[in-house]
Amino acid sequence: VSVLQQLDSFPGRHSALDPGGPQAALIRDRLWDPMYATAVVTFVLVVAALMWAVFRRRSPGEESDDPRREPVMRRAVGLAAAVTVVVLFVFLVADVAAGRVVTATPGDDAIQIRVIGHQWWWEVQYRDSLPQRWVATANEIHVPVGRPVVLELRSTDVIHSFWPPSLTAKRDLIPGRVNSLWLQADTAGEFRGMCAEFCGHQHAKMAFIIVAEPAASFARWLAQQRDTAGTPQDSLTRRGQEVFLGSQCPMCHAIAGTPAGSRVGPDLTHLGSRRTLAAGTLPNTRGNLAGWVVNPQRIKPGAKMPPNALSPDDLQALLAYLETLR
Amino acid sequence: MSTTLPPRAVPEPGRAPESVAELIPHLEETWKQPPGLWAWLRSVDHKSIGIRTMVTALIFFLLGGLEAATMRAQLARPENTVLGPDAYNQFFTMHGTTMMFLFAVPVMQGLGLYLVPLMVGTRNVSFPRLNAYGYWVYLIGGAFLYVMFLLNTGPDTGWFSYVPLAGPEYAPGKRVDVWAQTITFTEISSLVTATALIVTVFKNRAPGMTLNRIPLFVWAMLVQSFMVLFAMPWVATASQLLAMDRLVGTHFFNQAEGGDPILWQHLFWFFGHPEVYIIAVPGLGIVSSIVATSTRRPVFGYPAMVLSLVATGFLAFGLWVHHMFATGLPQLGESFFSAASMMIAIPTGVQIFCWIATIWAGRPRFTVPFLWVLGFVVVFIIGGFSGVMVASVALDQQVHDTYFVVAHLHYVLLGGAVFPLFGAFYHWFPKMTGRMLSDRLGRWQFWLFLLGVNLTFFPMHQLGLDGMPRRVYTYLPEAGWGRLNLLATVGAVTIAVSVVLLLINVIRSLRTGAPAGENPWGGETLEWATTSAPRPYNFPLIPVVNARSPLWEETGPLRGVAGLRTDVCDVLVTTLLDAEPDNRHRHPPPTIWPLVAALATGVTFITLIFTPWGAVIGFPLLFLGFFGWAWPHGRDHREQLSIEAERPVEAGP
């Protein structure tokens, strides 16, 4: 398999063989590597035995059902079966041991983050004892480097599965249930993940990014996300806010500090600070944002957001306003 | 080693024929299969039903393959536009549903229907009418699914149809109902066939074929049939619960009303994992048949082989949770299923070791069926290794629902079922048609298929580890998955060419293939002791078996059973363990009622999707169908009683 390993050109690491956290590293080092090596060796041995059985030289007088061969065959088959049993048992023990480490509850200093799966985006909440300090964002999870993070996984519609392969194994988000998963990023950087459980039309475009950053910049980010959106400063962005509030946008989206408070779609209070749009599908640029707002169905057919017929002036004003939401 | 049946007197009341040759005209008359559509619709012959099941399944295989090829075209490069998400979701659902329910299980059961009565030395499968009914139900279910697919109402929530995605709220319309009802059709058909095969193996074996002389392929079909019997009711129940959730508002799976979406997964996988072995176990039986024939010696370790098949059958029911490791079950509980999942590698390994030992001891001939066996070992063990990996809880949680699993399952199912099945075509096609398939085309087909399968599916391991989830209709160019996906698509084209070669081979051989004779490969089991293709009554005389490999170990010609009537469709009933002659059983003549009952079943199930009045319309029709079927014929009944009053039949001289 490793022969086929290819260069990773995506922004954000997303490979089970490129671990950036303790769990993914443990699964690779203690399970994948030994199992892969054993598989290669066993494959070679079995195919070699088969080829030898097929092509070995046979003497002309040899009887194919010579009873004297039976004990040899019985011993060979018995030995091979015994080795199989032992190897499998070793794997089982290794798996249980690795599983205990992967699932063991981390220490008390873990950060709690709630992740809610929606068709087809991820709602992310940083909760606090004071509700006004809650942070709501979407498709982008910021975590401090080197500190465990406990994710509380929920779904409001169908089953999704949260999977950042470079950090940890996947866990399903099931309506009516609360699952939890913990992870830890050992280095700063971006880690990409996708929904792994088929969830409908846009299962393919339901990605997220985990941004691991040093504790100080994580704290800065969190503080900034707690802010409500400011009042627009110039006429263009004022116009943009009017367009936002006057169109169908607030039916689904919230911008803290404005009357828009719906929780159907992603919270847009800090939209301008996010790296991607449409659940990890597009880089967050003005052009992409315009394309998404005008016709999301062209980018993610079947997505829940309807097309928006805006005049060019209104659209420009709206984009200018949305970009101020940092 | 002779395969001719000796002259033997048949003590038929009032007559004493001098020879087998004199018997044959009577048998021909009694068991005749007249040509024509009407006779075809009424046929209850196991060979006719078996072949039509296999042909139907192969047509579905081609359709499922076309769906796969279209998906590979879509995924050949990032952001491709061959299929949109709506079409893609229908395509992958149709591909999985077709391959699992309409191809793999029926084709194996069809092969079993054809071969088991011949291998155990009887004239027909037990419950012949029920068996015909099973085929019609399967055909109606499969045709219904494809008609709906052409009407853009193909199911689109996966062959596993997880709720709530497949529930009434997130899958409005009729698509999932079509899926659920197709499942019900195919499960009825599988259950019926399994019942018929079990009873045939237990009660219709040739005298002397004790349990420890049953051919390994028959053992495999027996184990598979028992697995069908215990697995299929779960999915039939689950699909009915889902249909009721959707059609009449029950809340079995609706968590908002106290139902449970995880319940669906348990029910589905309690069927779904045994399903994999239901498909693969007959493949293992095929391999045993081909290995023995190709190496000209019986498979080494018969008791170990049989126990391995039985152990596989049992263990297969203890693994289902490994499809649910990511749902958040407790770790200790998961590790039990992890252990069971790894354990099932042991019986499979034992069988592979026994085959290698057999080949080592024997003198293998490089026939085309034998090539398929070698390909089977190479491909299947790769699937076995990735199977052990996905049995590990933590590693599975990484690769679950990714292309790694797509690679794994195709290695297992293509390796464990399709390689042996193609080998079986080359092996038994001469028996079924009396003509050999082309050796040269067969070799081309084999090597192209082996190359294509590995080109298509091996890169998928890497794609899965690199983070590519399953069931995605497209992917972004930045993901870096483009090259390996393109490679996989090239492999899919290679597979398609290989399958086309098989079709060409079959069509050419049907017209111009070399005549096969009774036993072209020098096989050991009873199906090779009769004409190719067998006459409707299979054997002029029911053979008597004194050895595990009757055609090899018997010195002199096979002896036959006397005492069966030739003026009615008599079959011999023997005891379960020792296959001692026990009774005679009258088989029904050809009848149209199974088709009528199947049509009534079809009308009921299909109208039920659209209106509850379907029950009101359908049940009287069903009643009518089965009423006609069961209508007693007084004369037959009296004769049956008189048979039972007669002395028991005698075996041999």
Boltz contact constraints between the chains, C-beta under 6 A:
constraints:
  - contact:
      token1: [A, 1]
      token2: [B, 461]
      max_distance: 6.0
  - contact:
      token1: [A, 1]
      token2: [B, 462]
      max_distance: 6.0
  - contact:
      token1: [A, 4]
      token2: [B, 459]
      max_distance: 6.0
  - contact:
      token1: [A, 4]
      token2: [B, 462]
      max_distance: 6.0
  - contact:
      token1: [A, 6]
      token2: [B, 480]
      max_distance: 6.0
  - contact:
      token1: [A, 8]
      token2: [B, 480]
      max_distance: 6.0
  - contact:
      token1: [A, 9]
      token2: [B, 480]
      max_distance: 6.0
  - contact:
      token1: [A, 10]
      token2: [B, 478]
      max_distance: 6.0
  - contact:
      token1: [A, 10]
      token2: [B, 479]
      max_distance: 6.0
  - contact:
      token1: [A, 10]
      token2: [B, 480]
      max_distance: 6.0
  - contact:
      token1: [A, 14]
      token2: [B, 467]
      max_distance: 6.0
  - contact:
      token1: [A, 15]
      token2: [B, 466]
      max_distance: 6.0
  - contact:
      token1: [A, 15]
      token2: [B, 467]
      max_distance: 6.0
  - contact:
      token1: [A, 16]
      token2: [B, 398]
      max_distance: 6.0
  - contact:
      token1: [A, 16]
      token2: [B, 465]
      max_distance: 6.0
  - contact:
      token1: [A, 17]
      token2: [B, 465]
      max_distance: 6.0
  - contact:
      token1: [A, 27]
      token2: [B, 394]
      max_distance: 6.0
  - contact:
      token1: [A, 27]
      token2: [B, 395]
      max_distance: 6.0
  - contact:
      token1: [A, 27]
      token2: [B, 398]
      max_distance: 6.0
  - contact:
      token1: [A, 31]
      token2: [B, 392]
      max_distance: 6.0
  - contact:
      token1: [A, 31]
      token2: [B, 394]
      max_distance: 6.0
  - contact:
      token1: [A, 31]
      token2: [B, 395]
      max_distance: 6.0
  - contact:
      token1: [A, 35]
      token2: [B, 389]
      max_distance: 6.0
  - contact:
      token1: [A, 39]
      token2: [B, 385]
      max_distance: 6.0
  - contact:
      token1: [A, 46]
      token2: [B, 381]
      max_distance: 6.0
  - contact:
      token1: [A, 49]
      token2: [B, 356]
      max_distance: 6.0
  - contact:
      token1: [A, 50]
      token2: [B, 356]
      max_distance: 6.0
  - contact:
      token1: [A, 50]
      token2: [B, 377]
      max_distance: 6.0
  - contact:
      token1: [A, 53]
      token2: [B, 356]
      max_distance: 6.0
  - contact:
      token1: [A, 53]
      token2: [B, 359]
      max_distance: 6.0
  - contact:
      token1: [A, 53]
      token2: [B, 360]
      max_distance: 6.0
  - contact:
      token1: [A, 54]
      token2: [B, 359]
      max_distance: 6.0
  - contact:
      token1: [A, 54]
      token2: [B, 364]
      max_distance: 6.0
  - contact:
      token1: [A, 64]
      token2: [B, 296]
      max_distance: 6.0
  - contact:
      token1: [A, 64]
      token2: [B, 297]
      max_distance: 6.0
  - contact:
      token1: [A, 64]
      token2: [B, 361]
      max_distance: 6.0
  - contact:
      token1: [A, 64]
      token2: [B, 362]
      max_distance: 6.0
  - contact:
      token1: [A, 64]
      token2: [B, 363]
      max_distance: 6.0
  - contact:
      token1: [A, 65]
      token2: [B, 297]
      max_distance: 6.0
  - contact:
      token1: [A, 69]
      token2: [B, 361]
      max_distance: 6.0
  - contact:
      token1: [A, 73]
      token2: [B, 300]
      max_distance: 6.0
  - contact:
      token1: [A, 73]
      token2: [B, 357]
      max_distance: 6.0
  - contact:
      token1: [A, 77]
      token2: [B, 353]
      max_distance: 6.0
  - contact:
      token1: [A, 77]
      token2: [B, 354]
      max_distance: 6.0
  - contact:
      token1: [A, 77]
      token2: [B, 357]
      max_distance: 6.0
  - contact:
      token1: [A, 80]
      token2: [B, 353]
      max_distance: 6.0
  - contact:
      token1: [A, 81]
      token2: [B, 350]
      max_distance: 6.0
  - contact:
      token1: [A, 84]
      token2: [B, 346]
      max_distance: 6.0
  - contact:
      token1: [A, 84]
      token2: [B, 349]
      max_distance: 6.0
  - contact:
      token1: [A, 88]
      token2: [B, 342]
      max_distance: 6.0
  - contact:
      token1: [A, 92]
      token2: [B, 339]
      max_distance: 6.0
  - contact:
      token1: [A, 92]
      token2: [B, 342]
      max_distance: 6.0
  - contact:
      token1: [A, 95]
      token2: [B, 338]
      max_distance: 6.0
  - contact:
      token1: [A, 95]
      token2: [B, 392]
      max_distance: 6.0
  - contact:
      token1: [A, 95]
      token2: [B, 393]
      max_distance: 6.0
  - contact:
      token1: [A, 96]
      token2: [B, 335]
      max_distance: 6.0
  - contact:
      token1: [A, 98]
      token2: [B, 394]
      max_distance: 6.0
  - contact:
      token1: [A, 99]
      token2: [B, 331]
      max_distance: 6.0
  - contact:
      token1: [A, 99]
      token2: [B, 393]
      max_distance: 6.0
  - contact:
      token1: [A, 99]
      token2: [B, 394]
      max_distance: 6.0
  - contact:
      token1: [A, 102]
      token2: [B, 394]
      max_distance: 6.0
  - contact:
      token1: [A, 103]
      token2: [B, 331]
      max_distance: 6.0
  - contact:
      token1: [A, 158]
      token2: [B, 164]
      max_distance: 6.0
  - contact:
      token1: [A, 158]
      token2: [B, 165]
      max_distance: 6.0
  - contact:
      token1: [A, 158]
      token2: [B, 170]
      max_distance: 6.0
  - contact:
      token1: [A, 159]
      token2: [B, 162]
      max_distance: 6.0
  - contact:
      token1: [A, 161]
      token2: [B, 326]
      max_distance: 6.0
  - contact:
      token1: [A, 165]
      token2: [B, 467]
      max_distance: 6.0
  - contact:
      token1: [A, 169]
      token2: [B, 397]
      max_distance: 6.0
  - contact:
      token1: [A, 169]
      token2: [B, 398]
      max_distance: 6.0
  - contact:
      token1: [A, 170]
      token2: [B, 326]
      max_distance: 6.0
  - contact:
      token1: [A, 170]
      token2: [B, 397]
      max_distance: 6.0
  - contact:
      token1: [A, 171]
      token2: [B, 326]
      max_distance: 6.0
  - contact:
      token1: [A, 171]
      token2: [B, 328]
      max_distance: 6.0
  - contact:
      token1: [A, 172]
      token2: [B, 326]
      max_distance: 6.0
  - contact:
      token1: [A, 172]
      token2: [B, 327]
      max_distance: 6.0
  - contact:
      token1: [A, 175]
      token2: [B, 255]
      max_distance: 6.0
  - contact:
      token1: [A, 176]
      token2: [B, 255]
      max_distance: 6.0
  - contact:
      token1: [A, 179]
      token2: [B, 328]
      max_distance: 6.0
  - contact:
      token1: [A, 194]
      token2: [B, 469]
      max_distance: 6.0
  - contact:
      token1: [A, 196]
      token2: [B, 401]
      max_distance: 6.0
  - contact:
      token1: [A, 196]
      token2: [B, 469]
      max_distance: 6.0
  - contact:
      token1: [A, 197]
      token2: [B, 401]
      max_distance: 6.0
  - contact:
      token1: [A, 198]
      token2: [B, 158]
      max_distance: 6.0
  - contact:
      token1: [A, 198]
      token2: [B, 471]
      max_distance: 6.0
  - contact:
      token1: [A, 201]
      token2: [B, 85]
      max_distance: 6.0
  - contact:
      token1: [A, 204]
      token2: [B, 472]
      max_distance: 6.0
  - contact:
      token1: [A, 204]
      token2: [B, 473]
      max_distance: 6.0
  - contact:
      token1: [A, 204]
      token2: [B, 474]
      max_distance: 6.0
  - contact:
      token1: [A, 301]
      token2: [B, 84]
      max_distance: 6.0
  - contact:
      token1: [A, 301]
      token2: [B, 85]
      max_distance: 6.0
  - contact:
      token1: [A, 302]
      token2: [B, 85]
      max_distance: 6.0
